[in-house]
Amino acid sequence: MYLLPIGNTAERTEKGQQMTRKDYELIAKALKTQIEISRTYGEQDGEFAVTNIAFDLVADLAKDNPRFDSDRFLKACGIGA
């Protein structure tokens, strides 16, 4: 899996903790795994649900970090790849 060049700025969560590139990668990897499982078993509803979750996350992450690369994140999730 390739690494996400999300940007150098770290965003803060509500509790003041910083999200790192590693956090973004962990999220993308988990989503990609679930999409691949859904595709393997022909579960279109599962793939659709995970894809919607990914798009919801992209919207929120982009709000918090203006340097967040939505296209790269979605590709890392296996969406549009």
PDB file of N, CA, C and O in Angstrom:
ATOM      1  N   MET A   1       0.848  -1.183   0.000  1.00  0.00           N
ATOM      2  CA  MET A   1       0.000   0.000   0.000  1.00  0.00           C
ATOM      3  C   MET A   1       0.885   1.235   0.000  1.00  0.00           C
ATOM      4  O   MET A   1       1.860   1.301   0.749  1.00  0.00           O
ATOM      5  N   TYR A   2       0.555   2.211  -0.833  1.00  0.00           N
ATOM      6  CA  TYR A   2       1.384   3.399  -0.847  1.00  0.00           C
ATOM      7  C   TYR A   2       0.965   4.347   0.274  1.00  0.00           C
ATOM      8  O   TYR A   2      -0.160   4.283   0.769  1.00  0.00           O
ATOM      9  N   LEU A   3       1.877   5.220   0.662  1.00  0.00           N
ATOM     10  CA  LEU A   3       1.632   6.131   1.764  1.00  0.00           C
ATOM     11  C   LEU A   3       0.929   7.381   1.282  1.00  0.00           C
ATOM     12  O   LEU A   3       1.163   7.854   0.170  1.00  0.00           O
ATOM     13  N   LEU A   4       0.076   7.903   2.121  1.00  0.00           N
ATOM     14  CA  LEU A   4      -0.691   9.097   1.774  1.00  0.00           C
ATOM     15  C   LEU A   4       0.090  10.362   2.064  1.00  0.00           C
ATOM     16  O   LEU A   4       0.427  10.618   3.220  1.00  0.00           O
ATOM     17  N   PRO A   5       0.384  11.153   1.063  1.00  0.00           N
ATOM     18  CA  PRO A   5       0.997  12.458   1.332  1.00  0.00           C
ATOM     19  C   PRO A   5      -0.101  13.464   1.649  1.00  0.00           C
ATOM     20  O   PRO A   5      -0.512  14.238   0.785  1.00  0.00           O
ATOM     21  N   ILE A   6      -0.563  13.450   2.871  1.00  0.00           N
ATOM     22  CA  ILE A   6      -1.707  14.257   3.283  1.00  0.00           C
ATOM     23  C   ILE A   6      -1.312  15.708   3.520  1.00  0.00           C
ATOM     24  O   ILE A   6      -2.147  16.599   3.368  1.00  0.00           O
ATOM     25  N   GLY A   7      -0.108  15.958   3.876  1.00  0.00           N
ATOM     26  CA  GLY A   7       0.317  17.322   4.169  1.00  0.00           C
ATOM     27  C   GLY A   7       1.134  17.353   5.446  1.00  0.00           C
ATOM     28  O   GLY A   7       1.181  16.374   6.191  1.00  0.00           O
ATOM     29  N   ASN A   8       1.759  18.453   5.684  1.00  0.00           N
ATOM     30  CA  ASN A   8       2.624  18.566   6.851  1.00  0.00           C
ATOM     31  C   ASN A   8       1.922  19.104   8.082  1.00  0.00           C
ATOM     32  O   ASN A   8       2.441  18.985   9.192  1.00  0.00           O
ATOM     33  N   THR A   9       0.756  19.691   7.903  1.00  0.00           N
ATOM     34  CA  THR A   9       0.066  20.253   9.057  1.00  0.00           C
ATOM     35  C   THR A   9      -0.697  19.157   9.780  1.00  0.00           C
ATOM     36  O   THR A   9      -1.271  18.264   9.157  1.00  0.00           O
ATOM     37  N   ALA A  10      -0.696  19.235  11.073  1.00  0.00           N
ATOM     38  CA  ALA A  10      -1.444  18.281  11.886  1.00  0.00           C
ATOM     39  C   ALA A  10      -2.708  18.969  12.376  1.00  0.00           C
ATOM     40  O   ALA A  10      -2.683  20.116  12.821  1.00  0.00           O
ATOM     41  N   GLU A  11      -3.802  18.245  12.283  1.00  0.00           N
ATOM     42  CA  GLU A  11      -5.038  18.827  12.776  1.00  0.00           C
ATOM     43  C   GLU A  11      -5.288  18.354  14.198  1.00  0.00           C
ATOM     44  O   GLU A  11      -4.698  17.369  14.642  1.00  0.00           O
ATOM     45  N   ARG A  12      -6.136  19.034  14.892  1.00  0.00           N
ATOM     46  CA  ARG A  12      -6.427  18.685  16.276  1.00  0.00           C
ATOM     47  C   ARG A  12      -7.849  18.161  16.382  1.00  0.00           C
ATOM     48  O   ARG A  12      -8.775  18.686  15.762  1.00  0.00           O
ATOM     49  N   THR A  13      -7.999  17.123  17.174  1.00  0.00           N
ATOM     50  CA  THR A  13      -9.326  16.613  17.448  1.00  0.00           C
ATOM     51  C   THR A  13      -9.936  17.455  18.556  1.00  0.00           C
ATOM     52  O   THR A  13      -9.288  18.355  19.090  1.00  0.00           O
ATOM     53  N   GLU A  14     -11.180  17.161  18.899  1.00  0.00           N
ATOM     54  CA  GLU A  14     -11.848  17.935  19.937  1.00  0.00           C
ATOM     55  C   GLU A  14     -11.120  17.841  21.277  1.00  0.00           C
ATOM     56  O   GLU A  14     -11.181  18.778  22.073  1.00  0.00           O
ATOM     57  N   LYS A  15     -10.446  16.745  21.534  1.00  0.00           N
ATOM     58  CA  LYS A  15      -9.733  16.568  22.797  1.00  0.00           C
ATOM     59  C   LYS A  15      -8.311  17.126  22.741  1.00  0.00           C
ATOM     60  O   LYS A  15      -7.554  16.985  23.702  1.00  0.00           O
ATOM     61  N   GLY A  16      -7.947  17.752  21.637  1.00  0.00           N
ATOM     62  CA  GLY A  16      -6.642  18.373  21.528  1.00  0.00           C
ATOM     63  C   GLY A  16      -5.544  17.466  21.010  1.00  0.00           C
ATOM     64  O   GLY A  16      -4.393  17.891  20.910  1.00  0.00           O
ATOM     65  N   GLN A  17      -5.872  16.226  20.680  1.00  0.00           N
ATOM     66  CA  GLN A  17      -4.861  15.318  20.149  1.00  0.00           C
ATOM     67  C   GLN A  17      -4.675  15.579  18.663  1.00  0.00           C
ATOM     68  O   GLN A  17      -5.618  15.953  17.966  1.00  0.00           O
ATOM     69  N   GLN A  18      -3.474  15.384  18.191  1.00  0.00           N
ATOM     70  CA  GLN A  18      -3.168  15.617  16.787  1.00  0.00           C
ATOM     71  C   GLN A  18      -3.374  14.349  15.970  1.00  0.00           C
ATOM     72  O   GLN A  18      -3.008  13.253  16.395  1.00  0.00           O
ATOM     73  N   MET A  19      -3.963  14.515  14.797  1.00  0.00           N
ATOM     74  CA  MET A  19      -4.031  13.411  13.840  1.00  0.00           C
ATOM     75  C   MET A  19      -2.791  13.492  12.972  1.00  0.00           C
ATOM     76  O   MET A  19      -2.366  14.579  12.580  1.00  0.00           O
ATOM     77  N   THR A  20      -2.223  12.362  12.678  1.00  0.00           N
ATOM     78  CA  THR A  20      -1.014  12.302  11.867  1.00  0.00           C
ATOM     79  C   THR A  20      -1.299  11.581  10.556  1.00  0.00           C
ATOM     80  O   THR A  20      -2.375  11.018  10.356  1.00  0.00           O
ATOM     81  N   ARG A  21      -0.322  11.611   9.680  1.00  0.00           N
ATOM     82  CA  ARG A  21      -0.426  10.869   8.427  1.00  0.00           C
ATOM     83  C   ARG A  21      -0.697   9.397   8.718  1.00  0.00           C
ATOM     84  O   ARG A  21      -1.453   8.746   7.998  1.00  0.00           O
ATOM     85  N   LYS A  22      -0.088   8.887   9.755  1.00  0.00           N
ATOM     86  CA  LYS A  22      -0.289   7.487  10.143  1.00  0.00           C
ATOM     87  C   LYS A  22      -1.760   7.216  10.482  1.00  0.00           C
ATOM     88  O   LYS A  22      -2.285   6.149  10.165  1.00  0.00           O
ATOM     89  N   ASP A  23      -2.415   8.175  11.118  1.00  0.00           N
ATOM     90  CA  ASP A  23      -3.835   8.035  11.436  1.00  0.00           C
ATOM     91  C   ASP A  23      -4.678   7.965  10.164  1.00  0.00           C
ATOM     92  O   ASP A  23      -5.560   7.116  10.037  1.00  0.00           O
ATOM     93  N   TYR A  24      -4.394   8.871   9.222  1.00  0.00           N
ATOM     94  CA  TYR A  24      -5.110   8.858   7.945  1.00  0.00           C
ATOM     95  C   TYR A  24      -4.898   7.530   7.220  1.00  0.00           C
ATOM     96  O   TYR A  24      -5.839   6.969   6.659  1.00  0.00           O
ATOM     97  N   GLU A  25      -3.677   7.033   7.231  1.00  0.00           N
ATOM     98  CA  GLU A  25      -3.359   5.774   6.567  1.00  0.00           C
ATOM     99  C   GLU A  25      -4.094   4.609   7.218  1.00  0.00           C
ATOM    100  O   GLU A  25      -4.586   3.716   6.528  1.00  0.00           O
ATOM    101  N   LEU A  26      -4.169   4.617   8.530  1.00  0.00           N
ATOM    102  CA  LEU A  26      -4.867   3.563   9.258  1.00  0.00           C
ATOM    103  C   LEU A  26      -6.346   3.541   8.883  1.00  0.00           C
ATOM    104  O   LEU A  26      -6.914   2.473   8.652  1.00  0.00           O
ATOM    105  N   ILE A  27      -6.963   4.707   8.823  1.00  0.00           N
ATOM    106  CA  ILE A  27      -8.376   4.809   8.451  1.00  0.00           C
ATOM    107  C   ILE A  27      -8.579   4.316   7.022  1.00  0.00           C
ATOM    108  O   ILE A  27      -9.484   3.523   6.760  1.00  0.00           O
ATOM    109  N   ALA A  28      -7.739   4.783   6.098  1.00  0.00           N
ATOM    110  CA  ALA A  28      -7.872   4.387   4.694  1.00  0.00           C
ATOM    111  C   ALA A  28      -7.685   2.886   4.524  1.00  0.00           C
ATOM    112  O   ALA A  28      -8.400   2.255   3.745  1.00  0.00           O
ATOM    113  N   LYS A  29      -6.739   2.316   5.238  1.00  0.00           N
ATOM    114  CA  LYS A  29      -6.481   0.875   5.137  1.00  0.00           C
ATOM    115  C   LYS A  29      -7.687   0.073   5.626  1.00  0.00           C
ATOM    116  O   LYS A  29      -8.066  -0.921   5.008  1.00  0.00           O
ATOM    117  N   ALA A  30      -8.280   0.500   6.720  1.00  0.00           N
ATOM    118  CA  ALA A  30      -9.447  -0.204   7.257  1.00  0.00           C
ATOM    119  C   ALA A  30     -10.620  -0.139   6.281  1.00  0.00           C
ATOM    120  O   ALA A  30     -11.308  -1.136   6.059  1.00  0.00           O
ATOM    121  N   LEU A  31     -10.842   1.032   5.705  1.00  0.00           N
ATOM    122  CA  LEU A  31     -11.929   1.175   4.742  1.00  0.00           C
ATOM    123  C   LEU A  31     -11.665   0.335   3.490  1.00  0.00           C
ATOM    124  O   LEU A  31     -12.568  -0.316   2.966  1.00  0.00           O
ATOM    125  N   LYS A  32     -10.424   0.360   3.023  1.00  0.00           N
ATOM    126  CA  LYS A  32     -10.068  -0.417   1.828  1.00  0.00           C
ATOM    127  C   LYS A  32     -10.288  -1.912   2.070  1.00  0.00           C
ATOM    128  O   LYS A  32     -10.809  -2.616   1.204  1.00  0.00           O
ATOM    129  N   THR A  33      -9.895  -2.382   3.231  1.00  0.00           N
ATOM    130  CA  THR A  33     -10.087  -3.799   3.562  1.00  0.00           C
ATOM    131  C   THR A  33     -11.558  -4.182   3.509  1.00  0.00           C
ATOM    132  O   THR A  33     -11.914  -5.225   2.961  1.00  0.00           O
ATOM    133  N   GLN A  34     -12.408  -3.339   4.078  1.00  0.00           N
ATOM    134  CA  GLN A  34     -13.849  -3.635   4.076  1.00  0.00           C
ATOM    135  C   GLN A  34     -14.447  -3.566   2.676  1.00  0.00           C
ATOM    136  O   GLN A  34     -15.329  -4.355   2.338  1.00  0.00           O
ATOM    137  N   ILE A  35     -13.979  -2.640   1.871  1.00  0.00           N
ATOM    138  CA  ILE A  35     -14.460  -2.560   0.486  1.00  0.00           C
ATOM    139  C   ILE A  35     -14.028  -3.800  -0.289  1.00  0.00           C
ATOM    140  O   ILE A  35     -14.813  -4.365  -1.051  1.00  0.00           O
ATOM    141  N   GLU A  36     -12.781  -4.222  -0.095  1.00  0.00           N
ATOM    142  CA  GLU A  36     -12.290  -5.416  -0.796  1.00  0.00           C
ATOM    143  C   GLU A  36     -13.064  -6.659  -0.369  1.00  0.00           C
ATOM    144  O   GLU A  36     -13.376  -7.507  -1.205  1.00  0.00           O
ATOM    145  N   ILE A  37     -13.375  -6.777   0.908  1.00  0.00           N
ATOM    146  CA  ILE A  37     -14.166  -7.920   1.391  1.00  0.00           C
ATOM    147  C   ILE A  37     -15.550  -7.896   0.749  1.00  0.00           C
ATOM    148  O   ILE A  37     -16.045  -8.926   0.291  1.00  0.00           O
ATOM    149  N   SER A  38     -16.166  -6.728   0.719  1.00  0.00           N
ATOM    150  CA  SER A  38     -17.495  -6.608   0.104  1.00  0.00           C
ATOM    151  C   SER A  38     -17.450  -6.982  -1.367  1.00  0.00           C
ATOM    152  O   SER A  38     -18.340  -7.677  -1.857  1.00  0.00           O
ATOM    153  N   ARG A  39     -16.423  -6.529  -2.076  1.00  0.00           N
ATOM    154  CA  ARG A  39     -16.296  -6.851  -3.501  1.00  0.00           C
ATOM    155  C   ARG A  39     -16.062  -8.338  -3.709  1.00  0.00           C
ATOM    156  O   ARG A  39     -16.617  -8.933  -4.632  1.00  0.00           O
ATOM    157  N   THR A  40     -15.244  -8.940  -2.856  1.00  0.00           N
ATOM    158  CA  THR A  40     -14.940 -10.365  -2.971  1.00  0.00           C
ATOM    159  C   THR A  40     -16.204 -11.214  -2.853  1.00  0.00           C
ATOM    160  O   THR A  40     -16.379 -12.189  -3.583  1.00  0.00           O
ATOM    161  N   TYR A  41     -17.077 -10.832  -1.929  1.00  0.00           N
ATOM    162  CA  TYR A  41     -18.284 -11.611  -1.692  1.00  0.00           C
ATOM    163  C   TYR A  41     -19.500 -11.069  -2.425  1.00  0.00           C
ATOM    164  O   TYR A  41     -20.618 -11.530  -2.198  1.00  0.00           O
ATOM    165  N   GLY A  42     -19.291 -10.089  -3.308  1.00  0.00           N
ATOM    166  CA  GLY A  42     -20.384  -9.555  -4.098  1.00  0.00           C
ATOM    167  C   GLY A  42     -21.438  -8.826  -3.281  1.00  0.00           C
ATOM    168  O   GLY A  42     -22.609  -8.780  -3.658  1.00  0.00           O
ATOM    169  N   GLU A  43     -21.019  -8.264  -2.170  1.00  0.00           N
ATOM    170  CA  GLU A  43     -21.947  -7.551  -1.288  1.00  0.00           C
ATOM    171  C   GLU A  43     -21.982  -6.073  -1.667  1.00  0.00           C
ATOM    172  O   GLU A  43     -21.266  -5.250  -1.095  1.00  0.00           O
ATOM    173  N   GLN A  44     -22.819  -5.760  -2.628  1.00  0.00           N
ATOM    174  CA  GLN A  44     -22.883  -4.392  -3.121  1.00  0.00           C
ATOM    175  C   GLN A  44     -23.367  -3.421  -2.041  1.00  0.00           C
ATOM    176  O   GLN A  44     -22.914  -2.277  -1.987  1.00  0.00           O
ATOM    177  N   ASP A  45     -24.274  -3.870  -1.192  1.00  0.00           N
ATOM    178  CA  ASP A  45     -24.758  -2.990  -0.125  1.00  0.00           C
ATOM    179  C   ASP A  45     -23.636  -2.643   0.846  1.00  0.00           C
ATOM    180  O   ASP A  45     -23.546  -1.505   1.306  1.00  0.00           O
ATOM    181  N   GLY A  46     -22.790  -3.605   1.159  1.00  0.00           N
ATOM    182  CA  GLY A  46     -21.659  -3.359   2.050  1.00  0.00           C
ATOM    183  C   GLY A  46     -20.666  -2.395   1.429  1.00  0.00           C
ATOM    184  O   GLY A  46     -20.181  -1.475   2.089  1.00  0.00           O
ATOM    185  N   GLU A  47     -20.366  -2.609   0.159  1.00  0.00           N
ATOM    186  CA  GLU A  47     -19.436  -1.708  -0.541  1.00  0.00           C
ATOM    187  C   GLU A  47     -20.012  -0.295  -0.597  1.00  0.00           C
ATOM    188  O   GLU A  47     -19.291   0.681  -0.394  1.00  0.00           O
ATOM    189  N   PHE A  48     -21.299  -0.190  -0.871  1.00  0.00           N
ATOM    190  CA  PHE A  48     -21.957   1.116  -0.941  1.00  0.00           C
ATOM    191  C   PHE A  48     -21.897   1.824   0.414  1.00  0.00           C
ATOM    192  O   PHE A  48     -21.623   3.022   0.479  1.00  0.00           O
ATOM    193  N   ALA A  49     -22.152   1.086   1.487  1.00  0.00           N
ATOM    194  CA  ALA A  49     -22.133   1.671   2.832  1.00  0.00           C
ATOM    195  C   ALA A  49     -20.735   2.168   3.196  1.00  0.00           C
ATOM    196  O   ALA A  49     -20.586   3.281   3.701  1.00  0.00           O
ATOM    197  N   VAL A  50     -19.720   1.359   2.946  1.00  0.00           N
ATOM    198  CA  VAL A  50     -18.349   1.754   3.285  1.00  0.00           C
ATOM    199  C   VAL A  50     -17.910   2.938   2.428  1.00  0.00           C
ATOM    200  O   VAL A  50     -17.226   3.839   2.914  1.00  0.00           O
ATOM    201  N   THR A  51     -18.296   2.937   1.178  1.00  0.00           N
ATOM    202  CA  THR A  51     -17.969   4.060   0.302  1.00  0.00           C
ATOM    203  C   THR A  51     -18.605   5.350   0.812  1.00  0.00           C
ATOM    204  O   THR A  51     -17.970   6.404   0.800  1.00  0.00           O
ATOM    205  N   ASN A  52     -19.844   5.269   1.256  1.00  0.00           N
ATOM    206  CA  ASN A  52     -20.508   6.454   1.816  1.00  0.00           C
ATOM    207  C   ASN A  52     -19.804   6.939   3.079  1.00  0.00           C
ATOM    208  O   ASN A  52     -19.665   8.144   3.290  1.00  0.00           O
ATOM    209  N   ILE A  53     -19.366   6.018   3.907  1.00  0.00           N
ATOM    210  CA  ILE A  53     -18.619   6.393   5.109  1.00  0.00           C
ATOM    211  C   ILE A  53     -17.330   7.113   4.717  1.00  0.00           C
ATOM    212  O   ILE A  53     -16.969   8.125   5.318  1.00  0.00           O
ATOM    213  N   ALA A  54     -16.645   6.588   3.712  1.00  0.00           N
ATOM    214  CA  ALA A  54     -15.403   7.218   3.252  1.00  0.00           C
ATOM    215  C   ALA A  54     -15.651   8.647   2.778  1.00  0.00           C
ATOM    216  O   ALA A  54     -14.873   9.548   3.091  1.00  0.00           O
ATOM    217  N   PHE A  55     -16.720   8.858   2.031  1.00  0.00           N
ATOM    218  CA  PHE A  55     -17.028  10.206   1.543  1.00  0.00           C
ATOM    219  C   PHE A  55     -17.410  11.141   2.689  1.00  0.00           C
ATOM    220  O   PHE A  55     -17.066  12.322   2.664  1.00  0.00           O
ATOM    221  N   ASP A  56     -18.118  10.622   3.694  1.00  0.00           N
ATOM    222  CA  ASP A  56     -18.432  11.434   4.873  1.00  0.00           C
ATOM    223  C   ASP A  56     -17.162  11.839   5.607  1.00  0.00           C
ATOM    224  O   ASP A  56     -17.020  12.985   6.033  1.00  0.00           O
ATOM    225  N   LEU A  57     -16.240  10.891   5.753  1.00  0.00           N
ATOM    226  CA  LEU A  57     -14.970  11.201   6.407  1.00  0.00           C
ATOM    227  C   LEU A  57     -14.175  12.234   5.619  1.00  0.00           C
ATOM    228  O   LEU A  57     -13.589  13.145   6.205  1.00  0.00           O
ATOM    229  N   VAL A  58     -14.150  12.099   4.307  1.00  0.00           N
ATOM    230  CA  VAL A  58     -13.424  13.042   3.459  1.00  0.00           C
ATOM    231  C   VAL A  58     -13.945  14.457   3.684  1.00  0.00           C
ATOM    232  O   VAL A  58     -13.164  15.400   3.812  1.00  0.00           O
ATOM    233  N   ALA A  59     -15.242  14.599   3.731  1.00  0.00           N
ATOM    234  CA  ALA A  59     -15.829  15.931   3.930  1.00  0.00           C
ATOM    235  C   ALA A  59     -15.380  16.538   5.257  1.00  0.00           C
ATOM    236  O   ALA A  59     -15.016  17.713   5.315  1.00  0.00           O
ATOM    237  N   ASP A  60     -15.406  15.739   6.319  1.00  0.00           N
ATOM    238  CA  ASP A  60     -15.012  16.247   7.633  1.00  0.00           C
ATOM    239  C   ASP A  60     -13.508  16.483   7.741  1.00  0.00           C
ATOM    240  O   ASP A  60     -13.078  17.487   8.309  1.00  0.00           O
ATOM    241  N   LEU A  61     -12.718  15.576   7.206  1.00  0.00           N
ATOM    242  CA  LEU A  61     -11.268  15.733   7.280  1.00  0.00           C
ATOM    243  C   LEU A  61     -10.798  16.938   6.466  1.00  0.00           C
ATOM    244  O   LEU A  61      -9.867  17.639   6.863  1.00  0.00           O
ATOM    245  N   ALA A  62     -11.441  17.171   5.338  1.00  0.00           N
ATOM    246  CA  ALA A  62     -11.073  18.318   4.498  1.00  0.00           C
ATOM    247  C   ALA A  62     -11.421  19.642   5.185  1.00  0.00           C
ATOM    248  O   ALA A  62     -10.725  20.640   4.996  1.00  0.00           O
ATOM    249  N   LYS A  63     -12.493  19.653   5.979  1.00  0.00           N
ATOM    250  CA  LYS A  63     -12.851  20.862   6.722  1.00  0.00           C
ATOM    251  C   LYS A  63     -11.793  21.201   7.769  1.00  0.00           C
ATOM    252  O   LYS A  63     -11.467  22.367   7.989  1.00  0.00           O
ATOM    253  N   ASP A  64     -11.263  20.156   8.411  1.00  0.00           N
ATOM    254  CA  ASP A  64     -10.294  20.349   9.484  1.00  0.00           C
ATOM    255  C   ASP A  64      -8.887  20.625   8.991  1.00  0.00           C
ATOM    256  O   ASP A  64      -8.094  21.251   9.694  1.00  0.00           O
ATOM    257  N   ASN A  65      -8.569  20.164   7.782  1.00  0.00           N
ATOM    258  CA  ASN A  65      -7.214  20.312   7.263  1.00  0.00           C
ATOM    259  C   ASN A  65      -7.298  20.757   5.803  1.00  0.00           C
ATOM    260  O   ASN A  65      -7.591  19.940   4.930  1.00  0.00           O
ATOM    261  N   PRO A  66      -7.049  22.023   5.525  1.00  0.00           N
ATOM    262  CA  PRO A  66      -7.164  22.517   4.151  1.00  0.00           C
ATOM    263  C   PRO A  66      -6.192  21.860   3.175  1.00  0.00           C
ATOM    264  O   PRO A  66      -6.390  21.940   1.963  1.00  0.00           O
ATOM    265  N   ARG A  67      -5.152  21.215   3.683  1.00  0.00           N
ATOM    266  CA  ARG A  67      -4.179  20.550   2.807  1.00  0.00           C
ATOM    267  C   ARG A  67      -4.514  19.076   2.587  1.00  0.00           C
ATOM    268  O   ARG A  67      -3.785  18.367   1.892  1.00  0.00           O
ATOM    269  N   PHE A  68      -5.603  18.622   3.173  1.00  0.00           N
ATOM    270  CA  PHE A  68      -6.025  17.234   3.023  1.00  0.00           C
ATOM    271  C   PHE A  68      -6.336  16.951   1.559  1.00  0.00           C
ATOM    272  O   PHE A  68      -7.073  17.706   0.924  1.00  0.00           O
ATOM    273  N   ASP A  69      -5.782  15.877   1.023  1.00  0.00           N
ATOM    274  CA  ASP A  69      -5.969  15.515  -0.384  1.00  0.00           C
ATOM    275  C   ASP A  69      -7.049  14.437  -0.481  1.00  0.00           C
ATOM    276  O   ASP A  69      -6.779  13.250  -0.295  1.00  0.00           O
ATOM    277  N   SER A  70      -8.257  14.867  -0.770  1.00  0.00           N
ATOM    278  CA  SER A  70      -9.408  13.960  -0.816  1.00  0.00           C
ATOM    279  C   SER A  70      -9.237  12.860  -1.855  1.00  0.00           C
ATOM    280  O   SER A  70      -9.552  11.700  -1.587  1.00  0.00           O
ATOM    281  N   ASP A  71      -8.744  13.213  -3.032  1.00  0.00           N
ATOM    282  CA  ASP A  71      -8.581  12.216  -4.095  1.00  0.00           C
ATOM    283  C   ASP A  71      -7.594  11.123  -3.691  1.00  0.00           C
ATOM    284  O   ASP A  71      -7.845   9.940  -3.925  1.00  0.00           O
ATOM    285  N   ARG A  72      -6.496  11.508  -3.095  1.00  0.00           N
ATOM    286  CA  ARG A  72      -5.500  10.509  -2.672  1.00  0.00           C
ATOM    287  C   ARG A  72      -6.046   9.617  -1.565  1.00  0.00           C
ATOM    288  O   ARG A  72      -5.794   8.413  -1.541  1.00  0.00           O
ATOM    289  N   PHE A  73      -6.793  10.221  -0.652  1.00  0.00           N
ATOM    290  CA  PHE A  73      -7.384   9.430   0.428  1.00  0.00           C
ATOM    291  C   PHE A  73      -8.362   8.403  -0.140  1.00  0.00           C
ATOM    292  O   PHE A  73      -8.333   7.234   0.245  1.00  0.00           O
ATOM    293  N   LEU A  74      -9.224   8.838  -1.051  1.00  0.00           N
ATOM    294  CA  LEU A  74     -10.193   7.908  -1.635  1.00  0.00           C
ATOM    295  C   LEU A  74      -9.502   6.797  -2.437  1.00  0.00           C
ATOM    296  O   LEU A  74      -9.927   5.642  -2.393  1.00  0.00           O
ATOM    297  N   LYS A  75      -8.448   7.144  -3.161  1.00  0.00           N
ATOM    298  CA  LYS A  75      -7.699   6.107  -3.881  1.00  0.00           C
ATOM    299  C   LYS A  75      -7.073   5.114  -2.917  1.00  0.00           C
ATOM    300  O   LYS A  75      -7.042   3.914  -3.191  1.00  0.00           O
ATOM    301  N   ALA A  76      -6.577   5.605  -1.795  1.00  0.00           N
ATOM    302  CA  ALA A  76      -5.976   4.732  -0.792  1.00  0.00           C
ATOM    303  C   ALA A  76      -7.038   3.820  -0.170  1.00  0.00           C
ATOM    304  O   ALA A  76      -6.727   2.729   0.308  1.00  0.00           O
ATOM    305  N   CYS A  77      -8.287   4.277  -0.183  1.00  0.00           N
ATOM    306  CA  CYS A  77      -9.396   3.456   0.310  1.00  0.00           C
ATOM    307  C   CYS A  77      -9.857   2.436  -0.722  1.00  0.00           C
ATOM    308  O   CYS A  77     -10.660   1.556  -0.411  1.00  0.00           O
ATOM    309  N   GLY A  78      -9.351   2.549  -1.949  1.00  0.00           N
ATOM    310  CA  GLY A  78      -9.779   1.646  -3.019  1.00  0.00           C
ATOM    311  C   GLY A  78     -10.981   2.143  -3.767  1.00  0.00           C
ATOM    312  O   GLY A  78     -11.648   1.383  -4.469  1.00  0.00           O
ATOM    313  N   ILE A  79     -11.264   3.434  -3.619  1.00  0.00           N
ATOM    314  CA  ILE A  79     -12.418   4.042  -4.300  1.00  0.00           C
ATOM    315  C   ILE A  79     -11.879   4.836  -5.492  1.00  0.00           C
ATOM    316  O   ILE A  79     -11.013   5.698  -5.340  1.00  0.00           O
ATOM    317  N   GLY A  80     -12.400   4.533  -6.663  1.00  0.00           N
ATOM    318  CA  GLY A  80     -11.949   5.231  -7.855  1.00  0.00           C
ATOM    319  C   GLY A  80     -10.605   4.769  -8.356  1.00  0.00           C
ATOM    320  O   GLY A  80     -10.006   5.400  -9.227  1.00  0.00           O
ATOM    321  N   ALA A  81     -10.127   3.663  -7.806  1.00  0.00           N
ATOM    322  CA  ALA A  81      -8.810   3.148  -8.201  1.00  0.00           C
ATOM    323  C   ALA A  81      -8.931   2.224  -9.380  1.00  0.00           C
ATOM    324  O   ALA A  81      -7.927   1.693  -9.854  1.00  0.00           O
TER     325      ALA A  81
END
